[in-house]
Amino acid sequence: MKRKLTFLSVLLVWSFQTVGAVAQNLGDGIAAFSLQDYETARAIFEPLAENGDGDAAFRLGWIYEGGFGVARDPVQAQAWYGLAAQHGHSEAKQRLLELQMADPKAMSVARLEEAAAEGSVKAKIELARLYAAGDGMALDKDRARSLLLSLCQEQTSETIRAYAQVALEAFGDETHVCVEQ
């Protein structure tokens, strides 16, 4: 009887070690994160992300952006969000854009144009400002006006429409009404 118990004990310990060695999945990482075991979550997400899992890469971006178990590192967050975005993760694309827009002057005009084409309100506002002022680029009031008009036509927020209306009026363009008076 004692031999059977010893054997079962050894078998039980061995089975737990074997289970721990098995590759873990995204759900395991999410569970670890929800239990605030950020080190384990990161250890699970990293190999998954490196093997092409966009969801895992997104979650690593979230960890580095928020400083969950690591020092906040927006550069590292952008790298992971970028990898996730390459794998088609739409939320990662949005987070990446928002991090980049935190310092719009650091973004290239080409990237701002790309973000504006994707519908980013912040990018349209920043581009309109840059073109209207000729800030670091050639003055192009027609492009600025075009961006502001797109905000009037596409944006549902009254605040954004009011901003566009005021900016258009500053150009002397009172023919376009963004906000009902």
N, C-alpha and C positions, 0 to 999 in steps of 0.2 A: 504494500500500500504506500509506504514511504517512497519507494522507487517511482511509483506512478505519479505521485505529487511532485517529486523533483523533476521528472520528465515533463510534466505539464507546465511547471513553472518555467523551465528552460524554453519550451516551445512557445509559451506566451511572450516571454521577453524577446525571443527571436522574431516572432511575428510582428511585434511593435517596431522593431528595428527595420524590418523589411518594408513595412508600410511607410515608414519615414523616408526610406531611400527611393521610393517610387516617385517619379516625376509628378509634381503637383500641378493642378490646373488653376484657371482663373478664379473659379469659385473659392478655392482654398485661400488665395491671396485676398479676395474680397472679405472672406470671413476673418482672416487675420487682421486686416485693416479695420474692420468694424469692431474688433476686440482691442483696438489700439495697439496691436503688436506690429508696429510699422516696420521694424527690422525684418521680421518674417515675411510680411507682405512684400516688401521690396525685394527680398531674396527670391520670392516666388515669381514676381512680375518680371524681373530682369531677364532670366533665360527665355521666358515666354515671348517677351518683346523682341529680344534679339533674334528669335526664330520666326518673326513676322506676325505676332499677335498684336493687332492695332489696339485692342481694348487694354491689354497689359501695358503697352507703351503709353497710352493715354493716362492710365492710373499712375504710372511712374512720373509723368509730367505733373499730375495733381499733387503727388507726394513732394516733389521738389519745389513746386510753386508755393504750396502751403507750409512747407517746413515740417512735415510730419515725420518725426524721427531723424531728420537730417536738417542741416542748416538750409534756410531758404536760398534757393539758387535759381533765379529766373533764366539764366543761360542754359542750365541743365534742363529746366522745365521746358524751354523752347525746343531743345534738342529732342526730348522724348515726344513732345506734342508734334514736332515735325515728322518724326518717324511714324507716329500714329496716323497723321494726315496722309502720308505717302501710302498707307494701307487703307485709305478711304474713310477714316474715322471723321465724320463731319463735326462732331463736338470738339475734337482736337483741333481742327482747322479754325474753329471759332475762338477757342482759347488762345491759340497761337497768334491769331490776329489781334486779340485783345491785349495780349502781353506786348506785342510789337507796338500797338497804338498807345501804350502807356507813355512812350516817348516818340511821338510821331515825327519829330525832326530827325531822329536817328534812322527812320525808314527812308528808303530811296523813293524817289518820285515814281519810279516804275512799280514798286511794290504797293505804293498808295493807289496808283491807277488800277492795279490788279484788284486790290481790296475794294475799291469803289465800284469796279465792274461786277464784283461779287455781291454788291449791295450794302457794303459797310457805310453806315451813316457817318461815323467818325472820320473815315477816310475821305468821304465827299466833303465834309466840312473843312478838314485840314487842307485838302487840295484846293478848294475854293479860296481859302485864306491865302495860301501860297501863290496861286495864280493872280489873285486880285492885288496882292502887295508886291509881286515880283520878288518874293523872299527866297533868295538862293536860286532863282530861275528867271526865265524871261517873263515879263509881264504879259498876261493873257486874260484880259477881262472877259472876252467871249467864252473862254473855257470855264472861268469862274461862274459866269452867269448861267451857263449850261448845267453845271453841277448844282447850283442853287435851285434852278427850275426843276431838276430831277427830284430834289428833296421836296419841293412843293407837290409834285405829281405823285410820288411814290410813298411818301412817309405819312403815316396815320397820326403820329404824335403832334398835337397842337403846339407843343414847345418847339419842335424842330421846324414846323411850318412857320411859326412866328419868327424864328431866327432867320429863316430863308427870306421871309417877307421883308424884314428890316434890312437885311443885306442887299436885296434887290433894290429897295428904295434908296439905299446909299449909292447905288450905281445910277440912280436917276430913272430906274425902271419901275414905274408905278402902274404899268398896264397889266402886270400879272398879279393876281390876288391869290395868295396862299391861304390866308385866314379870313374867314367871313367877319366882316366888321360889325 
